[in-house]
Amino acid sequence: MSLDRLDHSLDQEIARLKAEGRAKKPERIITGYVSGRDGHGPRYLLDGENKEFLRLNSNSYLSLSHHPALIEAAEVAGREFGTGPGAVRFIDGTYRHHRALEERIARFTKKPAARIFNSAYTSNCGLALTIGTDKTHWIGDALNHNSIIRAMRIANVPSFNKGIYAHNDMDDLERCLDRVGDGIERVAVIFDGIFSMRGDNAPVDRIQEIARKYSPRFRDGVITVVDDSHGIGAYGATGRGTSEFYMTEPDIVVGTFGKAFGVNGGFIAASKTVIEAVRQKADTYIYTNPLSVADCAAAVKAIDICDSPEGLDLLDNLQERTRQLRNGLAALGRESIAGPHPIVPLLIRETGATHRLVSRLFDAGVLAVGLTFPVVPRGEETIRFQVNAAHREADIDLVLGLLAG
Ligand SMILES: Cc1ncc(COP(=O)(O)O)c(C=O)c1O
């Protein structure tokens, strides 16, 4: 059968997205990577462009994706065990590399156990499927990542079992908890550790306190879940994320290997029983092939490096370059959102001006993301810079020079 009629309907939908300003622009294609040299960090080549680009839009905070040890670990694992697992985990698709990564990330997050997923996105969906019941009430920050919102839908959480508190507003979180109806057996408070559009962090210590206060009211208590995808590896004194920053431990940690660790994949870390329940109940874990052994071996290596003196040096440079950019913006009288995370927002507060500045940066060989309505509310239009450990002082100076001009 022809797809003509379906194509026609979808064309109309896409046209609507474009008219509403919600359509994604064509994707740029990276065609080359040029290692750092002469006091500069790495540069990228793009299809159709004849210059090199400095990336300030990569989540690879520790710049590990080109690290020789990760590439070698992936190569060795792939040579011996092949490219794909051949089946899902419970049908002999589990290799020693999967278990090694699960043990390593559990140790890193200081949790008794962990399970890995293809992404943090599917981890959140898997978690909702695991702990959600019709007597579970979910409460989340208004700025939570799309994967958490989608997870609620996948787990069929009805709206009367959901509460949303204003961003980082702890009084509002308490109001949400006060409103939880009788008959609810467990409450999950779920929040991004670092909010990807703003670079600010959740007040994890306050959330923990509030959860403890309300916990006795429910059979299974108030469980705290942090999705620390942007924090793990990049935040806290040793890269353990937002929990380390606040020296407190949410009950369940969700994260990714695809940002600071420079690989791919996600995880849930928690008690042994929660993790066994994930294995039994999380469809996004059970019915899909796991990561390749190459990804797992590279991710283990990334965590090992993060936990070594080399990792601390990388984190040090990341923090130093982040300070350089943040202080430089302040010196230029530019508006940002305070905090030490390498996501550095530059508030422009106007759509046209945001687009113009992003284009000017692009023309000068700098990649940064413009966030405009409806991704962010009107008046909060922002250019998001992301600092990576491979950036050098001259790279940040280059960006600040462009912003000064
Ligand atoms: C809070 C949060 N969760 C999940 C994700 C998705 O991570 P992954 O690419 O591993 O699915 C992101 C990435 O943008 C994120 O910011």
PDBQT file of the ligand as one rigid body, heavy atoms in Angstrom, charges set to zero:
ROOT
HETATM    1  C1  LIG A 501      18.010  15.052  33.076  1.00  0.00    +0.000 C 
HETATM    2  C2  LIG A 501      18.217  14.241  31.843  1.00  0.00    +0.000 A 
HETATM    3  N1  LIG A 501      17.786  12.961  31.830  1.00  0.00    +0.000 NA
HETATM    4  C3  LIG A 501      17.972  12.192  30.755  1.00  0.00    +0.000 A 
HETATM    5  C4  LIG A 501      18.593  12.659  29.623  1.00  0.00    +0.000 A 
HETATM    6  C5  LIG A 501      18.762  11.740  28.452  1.00  0.00    +0.000 C 
HETATM    7  O1  LIG A 501      20.024  11.098  28.513  1.00  0.00    +0.000 OA
HETATM    8  P1  LIG A 501      20.333   9.948  27.481  1.00  0.00    +0.000 P 
HETATM    9  O2  LIG A 501      20.922  10.594  26.278  1.00  0.00    +0.000 OA
HETATM   10  O3  LIG A 501      21.288   9.011  28.161  1.00  0.00    +0.000 OA
HETATM   11  O4  LIG A 501      19.031   9.290  27.192  1.00  0.00    +0.000 OA
HETATM   12  C6  LIG A 501      19.054  13.978  29.591  1.00  0.00    +0.000 A 
HETATM   13  C7  LIG A 501      19.747  14.469  28.397  1.00  0.00    +0.000 C 
HETATM   14  O5  LIG A 501      19.552  15.434  27.807  1.00  0.00    +0.000 OA
HETATM   15  C8  LIG A 501      18.846  14.799  30.721  1.00  0.00    +0.000 A 
HETATM   16  O6  LIG A 501      19.227  16.079  30.721  1.00  0.00    +0.000 OA
ENDROOT
TORSDOF 0
